[in-house]
Amino acid sequence: MTKKLFGTDGVRGRANQYPMTAETAMKIGMAAGHIFRNGDHRHRVVIGKDTRLSGYMIESALISGFTAVGMDVFQLGPVPTPGVAMLTRSMRADLGVMISASHNEFCDNGIKIFGPDGYKLSDEQEAEITKLVSSDVAPLLAPPEEIGRAKRIESSRDRYIEAAKRSLPRNMRFEGLRIVVDCAHGAAYKVAPLALWELGAEVIPIGVEPNGTNINAGCGSTSVELLCEKVKEMRADIGIALDGDADRVVVVDEKGHLVDGDQLMAVIAKSWNDQGKLLSGGVVATIMSNLGLERFLKDEKLSMVRTPVGDRHVVEHMRRHGFNLGGEQSGHIVLSDFSTTGDGLVSALQILAVVIAQQKPVSSVCQQFERVPQLLESVRYSQGAPLERSDVIEAIRAGEDRLGKSGRLVIRPSGTEPVIRVMAEGDDKVVVSEVVSEIVGVLNTDQTV
């Protein structure tokens, strides 16, 4: 039986445990390299990473796998995930790989793979890699004269910064803006502060001292308390929080209040629609986006399509139906005019462009709609399939009945860890809270921990 390898966002797990072992990483490199070797040219793969301690181990193992099947490797060093996607295309690589577990703590790591077009692999391609990893890899080995070479590229960060800046209108400058940027001690710890400074802003960087174990620790887009305090302390105009691999962003306004991905999508959607730049008449979001965003877009005569959670699902729908704006409440925002995946820095630049154009405080620009009361809780479990239990099924059915047509209930297992997400929203805050509490209470009995 083939072990499950890929989740909703590549391969992910605890470092030095399956699947994030050096052995499995090497086999992934061999399998992916073999599949994407087409033609007689020298094949190449670019590899970027965030700042996790285990990144050195995973990178070395991947290099061994790729070179063993005859691919040349270009090591980018710490660079955001969208930078890897961009450089895969611009360097005409056959593959791009990002070593990161995104917003997870340092003890986890992951492998995200991009095809030559800069997009994440299809289910079929992932299944093919999984099959090869689980088989005898010896037949994949290249003859001695075809073994690949590895080379470090020093210009990757500069190339990504220039690409990000080109997403702005010509001559757009941020002079007069004081910006606190939290890089989560992650992949953007150099590029984000430098890009903002080059655009003229006064930059106050935090989360820019990675040591291998502090990525996302009390900082970044999933832990904004530090950023909120810093914005108020420095009397900054805006705070920008990225996650470990900088493919997501959230914002803090000048009052120290959080602005999530739904509000950011609303800002960009309205701005682009007013300029005639928004394609397909709407936005692609996920089942987790707030009902308030959907109502706002409807008032603006725009549509909102919901997909399963994961920026990959968002991107797939955008590509099929011609949308150029999509994203998630968590801050994965995909602007397909500029990137093939979520890009925290480029999304932040688009928000700053609207702030400059309107000459209004961030609290005004980014408050596009009133959020419908929404509550999300996570329940960790150790074994079994909690959502198949009869008591859980009955609790979910009862919750849906209580919320009725004016609310939504979303129950889903995480694709990256043994966790059940319970989300409810509706106009009555008390009912929302009670529904979530009742379902979580049932989930927390028996097989959950």
Buried (B, 14 or more C-beta within 10 A) or exposed (E): EEEEBBBBBBBBBBBEEEBBBBEBBBBBBBBBBBBBBEEEEEBBBBBBBBBBBBBEBBBBBBBBBBBBBBBBBBBBBBBBBBBBBBBBBEBEBBBBBBBBBBBBBBBBBBBBBBBBEBBBBEEEBBBBBBEBBBEEBEEBBBEEEBBBEBEEBEEBBEBBBEBBBEBBEEEBEBEEBBBBBBBBBBBBBBBBBBBBBBBEBBBBBBBBEBEEBBBBBEBBBBBBEBBBBBBBEBEBBBBBBBBBBBBBBBBBBBEBBBBBBBBBBBBBBBBBBEEEEBBBEBBBBBBBBBBBBBBBBEEBEBBBBBBBBBBBBBBBBBBEEEBBBBBBBBBBBBBBEBBBBBBBBBBBBBBBBBBBEEEEBBBEBBBBBEBBBBBEBEBEBEEEEBBEBEEBEEBBEBBBEBBEEEBBBBBBBBBBBBBBBBBBBBEBEEBBEBBBBBBBEBBBEEEBE
